[in-house]
């Protein structure tokens, strides 16, 4: 299992998709790292060895150390594609939330001690198969940290990973830092303790992107099952045009998606291969779809209004583009490498178009949208993504690429007529 390659491929997604930034310099760096790591990174990595006694209490504050010389010189806010701002805050139910975060000791799950002055909290989902370790590094405002904890944890409760997705308990590390006030070196030392403790280049690989890194996630390890979600902040959330619930629930759904393939015997090595979970446009599109559903359920965003804006944005970008056939939009965002290439060619809109494509795919497939999504992921290990796609959505991916091309030829108002919000059942 290749931890650093997994992480760097995810960093490409941070820059090109989840993070929303399209800066050419950072993308060039990511691409160079992808190429280099394909050849030089070791193929196995020892599992994390830290076994400090678990704790659910907040670390004792100490004076915040002065920032090191590794301080961001530029701040790149993620590109916003929606302007839906919540008018009310609906927190996680206090009693249940506090209970799950206080009682989740789980001594078998290692604890990785954060830098002095950090705020740390461990929470286990009610299903018991996922443990979150939330860390806010010095410099992060308490209110922002609490908002991230509430949004991600509540998303996991609203859309839980089934118990049979993998054996044992998954550990999700959530790292929240301030782009200009957090000590990057100490933060990276902590992150490397659970991402790749035995690889010398870990600090370099994680430190480089931090000044411009957006919100994102990565699978750190298959055995034990470990994920990381990164959530940089400033004195406010880095994208104030949208509720922080949208990226929080989006990243949680990425954990859900990848959880189904951690024990898969199938392989998809390298950024030029379609990942085990399917093409990038589907991966990101479904995460946006579910993120909008969860945010709406929590009272933090309106599902239909969000999708109206996404449809408008996709059509505007498509009309501006030249030399791209509508049927080629989705194939142009099928692998991590093609996602980076789309960004570098200034056609970054092709990957976010996946959220419009997902709405059309589910519309064509018929009723039971939520169950169809779940069925798709449940079939990945046994069937592979192509066959599972056909079983769940009733068509091949190649046939759908043509159907989506025909769909984009329709007037945008006619396209919007298919927007429908399914019921997100809660237990």
Secondary structure, 3 states (H helix, E strand, C coil): CCHHHHHHHHHHHHHHHHCCCCCHHHHHHHHHHHHHHHHHCCCCCCCCCCCECCCCCCCCCCCCCCCCCCCCCCCCCCCCCCCCCCCCCCCCCHHHHHHHHHCCCCCCCCECCCCCCCEEEEEECCCCCEEEEEEECCCCCHHHHHHHHHHHHHHHHHCCCCHHHCCCCEEEEEEEEECCCCCHHHHHHHHHHHHCCCCCCHHHHHHHHCCCCCCEEEEEECCCCEEEEEEEECCCECCCCCCHHHHHHHHHHHHHHHHCCCCCCCCCCCCCCCCCCCCHHHHHHHHHHHHHHHHHHCCCCCHHHHHHHHHHHHHHHHHHCCCCCHHHCCHHHCCHHHHHHHHHCCCCHHHHCHHHHHHHHHHHHCCCHHHHHHHHHHCHHHHCHHHHHHHHHCCCHHHHHHHHHHHHCCCHHHHHCCCCCCCCCCC
